[in-house]
């Protein structure tokens, strides 16, 4: 389960790039109850989504040429520059070379060989998200690419990830774990073959919710789109895929009862 004691390869941060940050903040405030707090004038419009004063995600304007609104998942690294070099050597692409974000940390924006975008974070004063795996916070990160078996070794080269296959409705699913500890306890996400009509390889953040159906209705009522209506996944929970008013895709999950 995703926590906040991040280790190498853990999803440790997520942020949303949007063409209209004020409207995006209003949408996620209405749908997930988040409050937006600016990081200050020096942050050029970047700021934090918070729940009870704790950071659960971030939001900023689009900065890359030709970029579309999307969520980016960041994985922790002890050395952003070394991870960037490893990504290039393993067939990935560097979109933004490693750079310091004031004293918060060091980041690099990368693309894997399957064309899914992600980023890495070398923590400084900012260690990562302050709340995960609770209602309306990040609980899972999922990779969708044409050929997961071809792409996952790329991430192993960067982060020493492990994965285990499991049968899922209509597909073979891979549950991904960090390198340390019990494999099941260290799981944080999964990988699946790209099946949606857009053909866009990507990482999708999942937010834990109490009622996936209600969140889908709220998203649609606030200008978003339901990409996949809420459906039960055996032993996982009830899932819906959504897009915000600017097309950024995310998913919500009401976890199945445990025990």
N, C-alpha and C positions, 0 to 999 in steps of 0.2 A: 504493500500500500504506500502511496505517495505521502511523505511526511515533509517536515521542514528541516530535518537534520541531513542536509544534502551532501552527497558524496560524488565522486567522479562519475559523470554520465547521467546523473539525476536530472530530470526536468526541474529547474530551479526558478524559472521566470517565464512569464508569458506577457507579450504586449500586442496591442492592436494598432496597426497603422490605418488611419482613416482620412478621407478627404474633408471631413467635417467633424472635428473632434467634439464640438459642443453638442451636435445632434447625436453622435455616437454615445457620448456620456449620458445623455437623456434616455436613450434607448436602453442601455444596460442598467441604468438606475431604475427604470420602470419595470424591466423584466427580471432582473436578478437582485435588485435592491442595493446596488453598489453606490457609493458616494465617490465623486471625483475630486482629487486634491492636486492642484498644480505643483510641479516641482520647482517653480520659481521662474522669473524672467530669463535667467541664463539657460534654462532647459528648452527654450524655443518651442513651447507648447506642449511639451511632454509632461505627464503627470501620472498619478496613481489612483487606481480603483481600490477603494477600501471598504471594509466591513468591520464595524465596531472599532474603527481606528487602526485596523491591521490591513496591510497591503495584500490584496488577492490577485491583482493583475495590474497592467499599466496601459496607457493610451498615449499616442502621439500622432502628429501629422505624417503623411507619406513623405519619405525622404529619398527613396531610390527612383531613378529615372524610369518611367514606364510602369511603376508599381501600381498594383491594385489593392484595394482594402483587403486585409487578411490578418489573421492571428499568426504570431511567430512564437514557437516554442524554443526556449533557451536551455541548453544542457550545461551543467557545471563542468569546468575544467580547471586543473591547477595551473595551466599555462596556455593562454589563448593562442599565442603565436605558434607554439609547438603543435597544437591541435589543428590550426590552419594549415601548417606545412604537411601534417599527416593526411589531412583531407585532400590536398592537391595530389599527394603521392598515391592516394587510393582511388583517384578518379573523380573527385569532387571539384567544385568550382568555388572560388572566393569572390563574393559579391562586395563585401566590405572588409578590408584588411584589418587586422587586430589594432584596436585603438583604445586609449583610456577614456572613460566617461567620468571626468573630474576625478574625485577620489573614491567614487562608488565601486569601480571595478574596471575590468578590461573585457571588451567584447570583439567578436568577429561574426560576420554574417556569411553563411555558406550555403551551398546547394549540393545535395547528394547525387550520385550517378543516375538515380531514377528521376531526377528533376524536382525533388521535394526540397523546399527551402526550410532552413532552421538557423539557429545562432548558438554561439557558445558564450559562456559567462565565467570569467575569472574573478571571483569576489574580492572586493576591497572592503569599504565600509558597508556596502550593501551585500548581505549574504544571500538574499533571495526572497521569495514570497514568505509572508509571515503567517499565513493560514492556508491549509490545503485539506482535502478529503473530509470536509464538512459541508453543510448545506450551502449551496450557491458559491462553491469554490472549486478550484481545479482538483480533479480526482484521477484523471487518466489522460494519456496522450497517445494518439493513434496515427500510425504511418500508413498512408495509402499510396502505393506505387504499382506499376504494371507487373513487376517481378520481384516480390519481396526476397526471395531466396538469393537473387543476384545483388540486392542492395544491402541486406543486413550485414554481410561481412565488412562492408565499408564502415559501418558504425562500430563493429567489433574492433577494427583497426584503430579507431579513435578513442573508444571508451571501454573496451573489453566487455561489452555487453554479452549476456547469455539470453537464449530464448528457447521456448518449449512449444511444440505444436499441439494444438487442440482442435477438435472438430467443432465447427460453428455452422449455423444454417447456411447451406449453399457454398461453403468455402472452407479452406484450411486457414486457421488463425494462428499467429505466433505471439505468445505472451513474452514480453521483453523484461529483463531484469538487469540491474546493475551487477557489477562483478563481485561485490562483497556480501557475505552472509547467506542465509537460506534463500534459495532461488525464488520460492513463492513469496516469502516476506519482502524480498527486494524488488518484486515486480512493480512496474509503474505505468506500463503501456503495452501496446500491441502493434502488430503489422498485418495488413490484409491486402489482398490483390485489389487494385483499383477497379471499381465497378460502376461508379456514377457516370452519368452521361457527359459531364463536362470534360472528362479526360484529364483533369488537373491533378497531378501528383502533389501531395501535401501532408503536413502534420495537422491533425484536428485535435483541439483541446476539448475535453469532456468536463462539464461542471456537474457536480452532485446536486440533485434537487429533491424536494419532497414530493413533487407531482409533475412528472414529465408532460402530461397532457395539458395541465394548466399553464405551464411555461410556454408550450407551443402556441396555445391560444393567445397568451399575452404578447409573445413575440410578433405574431401576425397582426394583432390589434395595434401594435406600436410601430408598424411599418416594415416589419421583417417578413421573412418567407419560411414556410415549412417545407424543407427539402425531403424529409422522410418523416411521416407521421409517427407518433409514439407507438412502439411495438415492444412486446415482451421477448427478451432473449433468455432462453433457459439457463439457469444458474448464474446469470449476470444481473439482470434487472430490466427495467423498462427504459427504452432509449428513444430519443427523437433527434433528428438532424435539422438544424435551423441556419438561417442566414440573417444577418442584421440588415438594416435598410441600404447599406452600401455594398452588400454582397459578401461580407466576411463570414465564413462558415465556422460553425461551432456545434457541439452536440451537448445534450443533457442526459443524465442518467439517474434514475431512481434505483439505487442498488437493491438487489434481491436480498431478502432477510438471510442472515447467517445463523448457523447453528441449528 
